[in-house]
């Protein structure tokens, strides 16, 4: 999976004299914001402002996918009519915020959760001293935001569509919901704040009866589709960045072989690639092209360690032959343990190669440990 191109942060649009004054306040408080001004006001616009012919349609067709957040100092109705032809899907549409011509209200119009519109609205309101207007039910009620839960921690939804709407409704309606946390940080909800009404918490899927709950929210790095089918059917699955891959390889191992090896071995271990946070290896491999390419492609960190530090870590499958060549009795296993902070491995050293390749790689996996939340319950 290649990473999508980065968007610019803010586009601000002003078509009135009062709006131009408000826009200048926003430019001061929102780093990276770019200002579009109707051509008739350009003489009074600040340096760097971009001229915008009216009507705005052609400009919006060009800018709509180029920014994370569009801030219109224009009425909500007019903005809705202008952006309607540009909308695609809540997974990709940017945030849209409207500000009235007196800056009394900052109103989230589009992409409140996935597009971070609600957060952008609060930020705009903070800059202007206006009242933020947010209408998303979970935000209004101060409960879990199921579709973006854990996002600030780097978590991802395993499936952006499956059960998400049902999960949102279950939480907002305060029906019985069980959060099962097998992996990931406990701070997906403030740890000093009671869980929302209806939500309970546990650390394991074992013994969980899905019939007892309206919905399961499961944070896991495991593929549970077949092993826990009944629970999977009734769950929203979150993928915390909880796995560290320890990898060793021959110098010059092809990038494609390493990619296939990682994919195959994660699948065999029933672990999700979406939960990988980092690759760890010996510092002799810090410039290994295949590892650099793998990390760049997936957005994974690359952590390296001196051979002597790796050799000091007790591992299940040490090798004197590896020490003879690299200076440590292991690479994949000790580097995964060091980078994760774990005391034991999820997957011991595996060796992967392909017929005729003449190169091979080793692979091990460890899970980053986290303390449980204080509210342990069995429903």
Secondary structure, 3 states (H helix, E strand, C coil): CCCCCCCEEEEEEECCHHHHHHHHHHHHHCCCCEEEEEHHHHHHCCCCCEEECCCCHHHHHHHCCCEEEEEEECCHHHHHHHHHHHCCCCCCCCEEEEECCCCCEEEEEECCCCCCHHHHHHHHHHHHCCEEECCCHHHHHCCCCHHHCCHHHCCEECCCCCCHHHHHHHHHCCCCEEEEECCCCHHHCCCCCCCCCCEEEECCCCCCCHHHCCEEEEECCECCCCCCHHHHHCEEEEECCCEEEEEEECCCCCHHHHHHHHHHHHHHCCECHHHEEEEEEEHHHCCCHHHHHHHHHHCCEEEEECHHHHHCCCCCCCCHHHHHHHCCCCCHHHHHHHHHCCCCCCEEEEEEECCCCCCEEEEEEEECCCCCCCCCCCC
